[in-house]
Amino acid sequence: MKKFGLIGKSLKHSFSKDFFNQKFKELNLDNYQYNNYEITHVNELVNLIKNTDIIGLNVTIPYKTKIIKILDKIDDKAKKIQAVNTIKIKNNKIIGYNTDVIGFEKSISPLIKGRKKALILGNGGASKTVQYVLNKKRIEYTVISRSGSKNYHNINKEDILNHTIIINTTPLGMFPNLESYPDIPYQYINKKHLIFDLIYNPEETHFLKKAKSKGCEIKNGLEMLKIQANESWKIWTN
């Protein structure tokens, strides 16, 4: 049996297991299996790999940056981003990659439409991927975090009006915590804004619903998930 999987702290929200097992079924890969592996500390990954026949893993919250310290090798792009969402195990070596960057870039690119400034909500591993893509596209951005110089307590009307792309990289609003959402002044959002939420479960978070009610262009993370998953598959099978 060739085993793959997803590691994270809580995986109730994830569609990855269903996505890959359906893929294996369509490709008649009866000896392939994808499982969820919930771990409480990144160091548990080493034991997981030693005691199973895992070939490849996807990585989600909160381990995309924490995982780097236990890797034997890291791909150049993932090293630049300082976030890993895909792991390949080859010759007992743990190799890290970032396929989120391809997923996010392909998903957001058709929607930018001349917008030049963005607010990124959150500063974790997913945020680092978003920052990398926006730098590549020469879009100026400001990161909003809980403790940064620009944070949820001092974000204001001018910030919202001057940044017509707003991207949520936090888990706020993700299943099963459906009632939560980033604390920003939504009253200043308007139809000029593109609102992108990396969350895909639920399909519309409160963050997206609030934006939709203002006439904004909105997008969730489902397409990004599918693209990065297929890129992970290429890495594992290369």
Wavefront OBJ file of the C-alpha trace (Angstrom):
o trace
v 0.000 0.000 0.000
v 1.354 3.425 -0.985
v 0.320 5.922 1.656
v -0.169 9.681 1.509
v -1.826 12.071 3.881
v -2.421 15.414 5.509
v -0.897 16.578 8.783
v -2.338 19.339 10.943
v -3.622 19.996 14.416
v -7.326 19.761 13.578
v -8.475 18.360 10.247
v -12.272 18.241 10.481
v -12.476 21.021 7.900
v -10.322 19.376 5.239
v -11.455 18.070 1.844
v -8.001 16.739 0.937
v -8.657 13.144 1.993
v -11.800 12.885 -0.138
v -10.110 14.687 -3.032
v -7.158 12.328 -3.226
v -9.003 9.087 -2.524
v -11.443 9.988 -5.308
v -8.446 10.707 -7.548
v -6.960 7.293 -6.744
v -10.295 5.662 -7.539
v -10.540 7.430 -10.907
v -6.974 6.377 -11.765
v -7.631 2.766 -10.651
v -4.845 3.024 -8.060
v -6.232 0.417 -5.677
v -3.015 0.259 -3.659
v -2.946 4.011 -2.934
v -4.415 5.531 0.220
v -4.694 9.055 1.668
v -5.325 9.607 5.385
v -5.574 12.466 7.857
v -2.947 12.589 10.607
v -3.731 14.965 13.455
v -0.621 15.750 15.473
v -0.120 18.015 18.480
v 3.550 18.817 17.857
v 5.592 18.955 14.674
v 8.187 16.541 16.108
v 5.554 13.782 15.982
v 5.979 13.764 12.209
v 9.365 12.055 12.456
v 7.872 9.097 14.339
v 4.897 9.015 11.995
v 7.168 8.667 8.969
v 9.418 6.086 10.638
v 6.496 3.869 11.621
v 4.464 3.998 8.407
v 5.009 3.614 4.683
v 4.118 7.213 3.866
v 5.449 8.549 0.548
v 4.023 12.063 0.604
v 2.213 14.479 2.891
v 0.395 17.768 2.698
v 0.841 20.179 5.595
v -1.753 22.569 7.001
v -2.300 24.873 9.996
v -0.315 25.379 12.180
v 2.751 23.536 10.853
v 3.640 25.169 7.521
v 6.533 27.093 9.049
v 7.212 24.889 12.061
v 7.849 21.882 9.812
v 10.972 23.433 8.294
v 13.194 22.650 11.280
v 12.795 18.881 10.845
v 13.307 18.714 7.078
v 16.381 17.116 5.537
v 16.046 19.268 2.427
v 13.879 22.165 1.267
v 13.032 23.260 -2.262
v 14.417 26.680 -3.247
v 10.985 28.304 -3.636
v 9.741 26.966 -0.287
v 12.966 28.200 1.293
v 12.388 31.709 -0.046
v 8.792 31.707 1.174
v 9.703 30.049 4.490
v 6.560 27.924 4.383
v 6.063 24.284 3.375
v 2.760 22.623 2.515
v 3.999 19.510 0.701
v 6.458 16.845 1.819
v 8.020 14.028 -0.154
v 9.758 11.150 1.602
v 12.517 9.713 -0.561
v 15.410 7.487 0.528
v 14.423 8.151 4.150
v 14.851 11.892 3.587
v 12.100 14.433 4.313
v 11.952 17.016 1.506
v 9.779 20.139 1.720
v 8.023 22.037 -1.081
v 5.432 24.781 -1.443
v 2.609 24.162 -3.918
v 0.273 26.682 -2.258
v 2.115 29.403 -4.145
v 1.065 27.966 -7.516
v -2.490 27.435 -6.307
v -2.868 30.951 -4.956
v -1.239 32.680 -7.920
v -3.357 30.869 -10.509
v -6.510 31.406 -8.479
v -6.181 35.138 -7.800
v -4.437 36.327 -10.984
v -7.563 36.629 -13.205
v -9.277 38.706 -10.491
v -6.642 41.374 -9.793
v -7.729 43.601 -12.719
v -5.393 46.495 -12.089
v -5.759 46.586 -8.317
v -2.421 47.666 -6.834
v -2.620 47.452 -3.027
v -3.633 44.641 -0.670
v -4.304 43.948 2.988
v -3.226 40.493 4.146
v -5.036 39.312 7.263
v -2.721 37.071 9.299
v 1.016 36.423 9.340
v 1.399 32.632 9.439
v 2.616 30.164 6.825
v -0.258 30.819 4.409
v 0.349 34.563 4.698
v 3.978 34.088 3.699
v 2.837 32.350 0.510
v 0.450 35.199 -0.277
v 3.201 37.761 0.365
v 5.510 35.923 -2.053
v 2.896 36.008 -4.833
v 2.016 39.677 -4.289
v 5.705 40.606 -4.353
v 6.044 38.739 -7.637
v 3.089 40.662 -9.055
v 4.395 43.963 -7.678
v 1.310 44.533 -5.564
v 2.013 46.601 -2.460
v 0.650 45.004 0.702
v 0.214 45.557 4.415
v 0.037 42.618 6.832
v -2.609 42.874 9.552
v -1.810 40.731 12.584
v -2.762 40.632 16.246
v 0.445 42.261 17.460
v 2.041 44.007 14.481
v 2.401 47.760 14.002
v -0.758 47.582 11.899
v -3.225 45.339 13.708
v -6.923 44.653 14.199
v -7.169 47.429 16.799
v -5.853 50.254 14.636
v -6.941 49.319 11.100
v -9.053 52.245 9.879
v -11.209 53.638 7.061
v -8.190 54.860 5.110
v -6.574 51.409 5.242
v -9.684 49.772 3.821
v -10.301 52.350 1.081
v -6.652 52.436 -0.035
v -6.305 48.639 -0.302
v -8.783 47.203 -2.791
v -7.608 43.605 -2.308
v -8.217 42.030 1.110
v -7.023 38.472 1.689
v -7.828 36.349 4.736
v -5.070 33.841 5.551
v -6.299 33.122 9.098
v -8.489 30.155 10.147
v -11.240 32.526 11.357
v -14.562 31.277 10.013
v -13.310 27.806 9.108
v -15.471 24.777 9.918
v -16.532 24.079 12.644
v -16.091 27.648 13.992
v -18.461 29.142 11.460
v -19.446 32.236 13.454
v -15.958 33.752 13.671
v -14.506 36.275 11.219
v -11.622 38.782 11.050
v -12.340 41.938 13.048
v -11.978 44.702 10.450
v -14.213 47.727 9.693
v -16.448 46.140 7.064
v -18.544 49.315 6.718
v -15.833 50.791 4.486
v -15.650 47.886 2.052
v -17.261 48.605 -1.320
v -17.785 47.172 -4.798
v -14.253 48.158 -5.837
v -12.791 45.524 -3.505
v -11.659 41.986 -4.252
v -12.122 39.879 -1.122
v -10.265 36.548 -1.122
v -10.575 33.966 1.659
v -8.129 31.041 1.645
v -10.770 29.047 3.569
v -12.907 26.726 1.420
v -15.024 25.041 4.099
v -17.597 26.555 4.347
v -17.980 27.745 0.776
v -18.898 31.218 2.043
v -17.468 32.318 5.369
v -18.915 35.247 7.309
v -15.970 37.224 5.947
v -17.111 36.546 2.373
v -20.793 37.028 3.172
v -20.145 40.454 4.662
v -18.134 41.399 1.568
v -20.761 39.990 -0.793
v -23.432 42.145 0.839
v -21.326 45.189 -0.092
v -21.189 44.177 -3.756
v -17.559 43.034 -3.664
v -15.950 40.491 -5.934
v -15.321 37.452 -3.725
v -13.389 34.189 -3.989
v -12.794 31.271 -1.639
v -9.845 28.888 -1.466
v -11.340 25.820 -3.151
v -9.720 26.346 -6.548
v -6.412 27.070 -4.793
v -6.781 23.802 -2.857
v -7.368 21.758 -6.005
v -4.473 23.336 -7.892
v -1.986 22.895 -5.051
v -3.185 19.306 -4.497
v -2.545 18.399 -8.134
v 0.874 20.064 -7.944
v 1.627 17.969 -4.838
v 0.648 14.861 -6.793
v 3.152 15.772 -9.516
v 5.901 16.053 -6.908
v 5.077 12.729 -5.275
v 4.908 10.832 -8.562
v 7.876 12.439 -10.305
l 1 2 3 4 5 6 7 8 9 10 11 12 13 14 15 16 17 18 19 20 21 22 23 24 25 26 27 28 29 30 31 32 33 34 35 36 37 38 39 40 41 42 43 44 45 46 47 48 49 50 51 52 53 54 55 56 57 58 59 60 61 62 63 64 65 66 67 68 69 70 71 72 73 74 75 76 77 78 79 80 81 82 83 84 85 86 87 88 89 90 91 92 93 94 95 96 97 98 99 100 101 102 103 104 105 106 107 108 109 110 111 112 113 114 115 116 117 118 119 120 121 122 123 124 125 126 127 128 129 130 131 132 133 134 135 136 137 138 139 140 141 142 143 144 145 146 147 148 149 150 151 152 153 154 155 156 157 158 159 160 161 162 163 164 165 166 167 168 169 170 171 172 173 174 175 176 177 178 179 180 181 182 183 184 185 186 187 188 189 190 191 192 193 194 195 196 197 198 199 200 201 202 203 204 205 206 207 208 209 210 211 212 213 214 215 216 217 218 219 220 221 222 223 224 225 226 227 228 229 230 231 232 233 234 235 236 237 238
